[in-house]
Amino acid sequence: MVIPMETIGKLMIGAGAVLTIVGVGVRLFAKQLSWLGNLPGDIKIQRPGFSLYIPLTTMLVLNLGISFIMRLIRRIPKAYLAPSP
């Protein structure tokens, strides 16, 4: 199966637009999202000259949120997404 370059280009532009919107949103709501990364279950080890941070709980919460959004998007009927002639 060969995907046309035009389709790949559109996908890349769409992905870039989504990333830009998410980046602006994170920038605008930084104070309200300060809890993200400081959840119980996130591992933080700090020693002189060494720092380790593993955001286990944060990754789990983000994964659940993104999965929920993707399920909602998949339920949108194709008729709404198809361009009208």
C-alpha positions as CSV (number, residue, x, y, z in Angstrom):
1,M,0.0,0.0,0.0
2,V,1.5,3.3,-1.1
3,I,0.4,6.5,0.5
4,P,0.6,9.5,-1.8
5,M,3.0,12.3,-0.8
6,E,0.1,14.8,-0.9
7,T,-1.6,12.8,1.9
8,I,1.6,12.6,3.9
9,G,2.0,16.4,3.5
10,K,-1.5,17.1,4.7
11,L,-1.0,14.8,7.7
12,M,2.3,16.6,8.6
13,I,0.6,20.0,8.4
14,G,-2.3,18.8,10.5
15,A,0.1,17.3,13.1
16,G,2.0,20.5,13.2
17,A,-1.2,22.6,13.7
18,V,-2.3,20.3,16.6
19,L,1.2,20.6,18.2
20,T,1.1,24.3,17.9
21,I,-2.3,24.6,19.5
22,V,-1.3,22.3,22.3
23,G,1.9,24.3,22.9
24,V,0.0,27.6,23.0
25,G,-2.5,26.1,25.4
26,V,0.2,24.8,27.7
27,R,1.9,28.2,27.6
28,L,-1.3,30.1,28.4
29,F,-2.5,27.7,31.2
30,A,0.9,27.0,32.8
31,K,-0.1,28.1,36.2
32,Q,-3.3,25.9,36.1
33,L,-1.3,22.9,34.9
34,S,1.5,23.2,37.5
35,W,0.2,20.1,39.3
36,L,1.0,18.1,36.2
37,G,4.4,16.6,36.9
38,N,4.1,16.8,40.7
39,L,1.6,14.0,41.2
40,P,2.0,11.2,43.8
41,G,3.8,8.4,42.1
42,D,6.2,10.5,40.1
43,I,9.7,9.5,41.1
44,K,12.2,12.3,41.9
45,I,15.7,11.6,43.1
46,Q,18.0,14.5,43.7
47,R,21.6,14.2,44.9
48,P,24.6,16.5,44.5
49,G,25.5,16.5,40.9
50,F,22.7,14.1,40.0
51,S,19.0,14.5,39.4
52,L,16.5,11.8,38.2
53,Y,12.9,12.4,37.4
54,I,10.5,9.7,36.2
55,P,6.9,11.0,35.9
56,L,5.0,7.6,36.1
57,T,1.7,8.9,37.3
58,T,1.8,11.9,35.0
59,M,2.4,9.7,32.0
60,L,-0.5,7.4,33.1
61,V,-2.9,10.4,33.5
62,L,-1.9,11.9,30.1
63,N,-2.3,8.5,28.4
64,L,-5.8,8.0,29.8
65,G,-6.8,11.5,28.7
66,I,-5.4,11.2,25.2
67,S,-7.0,7.7,24.8
68,F,-10.4,9.1,25.9
69,I,-10.1,11.9,23.4
70,M,-9.1,9.6,20.6
71,R,-12.1,7.3,21.4
72,L,-14.4,10.3,21.1
73,I,-12.9,11.3,17.8
74,R,-13.3,7.8,16.4
75,R,-17.0,7.8,17.2
76,I,-17.6,10.8,15.0
77,P,-19.5,9.5,12.0
78,K,-17.6,9.6,8.7
79,A,-20.4,11.6,7.2
80,Y,-19.5,14.6,9.3
81,L,-15.8,14.4,8.3
82,A,-16.3,13.9,4.6
83,P,-16.0,17.0,2.5
84,S,-19.3,18.1,0.9
85,P,-19.3,18.2,-3.0
